[in-house]
Amino acid sequence: MLKGFNSAGLFKYHIALDNTNNLINKFRQQLKKKGYTVEKAYKQFDPSDNKFVMKLDFLHECAMMGLEFTEEELTKIFEYICSAGSKGTDSKDQ
């Protein structure tokens, strides 16, 4: 049965989801360590209050904030945030 799950690619999906969750948790921890609330960080990403954030702005601002991620990791974080969109998360961060 496990071989069937593995050949169907189910384990890879679970591992990818775990990696994304780890990245998001690391992102939250680094924001907190740098003294940023989610709201304050969003204002860094969207200083003109346009109600949207461009990927390049997100990457640039994360670097300026001193967050320690590769560009690939930040891209995954950005894509996760975009996919979560208005669905929200179970996070209690403000």
C-alpha positions as CSV (number, residue, x, y, z in Angstrom):
1,M,0.0,0.0,0.0
2,L,2.8,2.4,0.9
3,K,4.5,1.7,-2.5
4,G,1.2,2.7,-4.2
5,F,1.0,6.0,-2.3
6,N,4.6,6.7,-3.1
7,S,4.2,5.9,-6.8
8,A,1.1,8.1,-6.9
9,G,3.2,11.0,-5.6
10,L,1.2,11.5,-2.4
11,F,4.3,11.5,-0.2
12,K,6.0,14.2,-2.3
13,Y,2.9,16.4,-1.9
14,H,2.9,16.0,1.8
15,I,6.6,16.8,2.0
16,A,6.1,19.9,-0.1
17,L,3.3,21.1,2.1
18,D,5.5,20.5,5.2
19,N,8.3,22.5,3.7
20,T,5.9,25.4,2.9
21,N,4.5,25.3,6.4
22,N,8.1,25.4,7.8
23,L,8.9,28.4,5.6
24,I,5.8,30.2,6.7
25,N,6.6,29.5,10.4
26,K,10.2,30.7,9.9
27,F,8.9,33.8,8.1
28,R,6.6,34.6,11.1
29,Q,9.4,34.0,13.6
30,Q,11.8,36.2,11.7
31,L,9.2,39.0,11.5
32,K,8.5,38.7,15.2
33,K,12.3,38.7,16.0
34,K,12.8,41.9,13.9
35,G,9.9,43.5,15.8
36,Y,7.3,43.4,12.9
37,T,3.7,42.6,13.4
38,V,1.9,41.3,10.3
39,E,0.2,44.7,9.8
40,K,3.5,46.6,10.1
41,A,5.2,44.3,7.7
42,Y,2.4,44.6,5.2
43,K,2.8,48.4,5.4
44,Q,6.4,47.9,4.4
45,F,5.3,45.9,1.4
46,D,2.6,48.3,0.4
47,P,3.6,51.8,1.7
48,S,1.2,53.6,-0.7
49,D,-1.7,51.6,0.6
50,N,-2.6,50.3,-2.9
51,K,-4.1,47.1,-1.4
52,F,-1.8,44.8,-3.3
53,V,1.9,43.8,-3.2
54,M,4.0,43.1,-6.2
55,K,6.4,40.1,-6.0
56,L,9.5,42.2,-6.7
57,D,8.5,44.7,-4.0
58,F,8.0,41.8,-1.5
59,L,11.4,40.3,-2.3
60,H,13.1,43.7,-2.1
61,E,11.4,44.7,1.2
62,C,12.1,41.3,2.8
63,A,15.8,41.9,2.0
64,M,15.7,45.4,3.4
65,M,14.0,44.2,6.6
66,G,16.9,41.8,7.0
67,L,14.9,38.6,6.7
68,E,17.2,35.6,6.1
69,F,15.7,33.8,3.1
70,T,16.8,32.9,-0.4
71,E,15.0,34.4,-3.3
72,E,13.5,31.0,-4.0
73,E,12.2,30.7,-0.4
74,L,10.7,34.2,-0.5
75,T,9.0,33.4,-3.8
76,K,7.4,30.3,-2.2
77,I,6.3,32.4,0.8
78,F,4.8,35.1,-1.5
79,E,3.0,32.4,-3.6
80,Y,1.6,30.9,-0.4
81,I,0.4,34.2,0.9
82,C,-1.2,35.0,-2.5
83,S,-2.9,31.5,-2.6
84,A,-4.2,31.9,1.0
85,G,-5.6,35.3,0.0
86,S,-8.9,36.1,1.5
87,K,-9.3,32.6,2.8
88,G,-7.1,33.6,5.6
89,T,-5.1,31.3,7.9
90,D,-5.5,29.9,11.4
91,S,-2.7,32.3,12.5
92,K,-3.3,34.5,15.5
93,D,-0.7,37.0,14.2
94,Q,-2.0,40.6,14.0
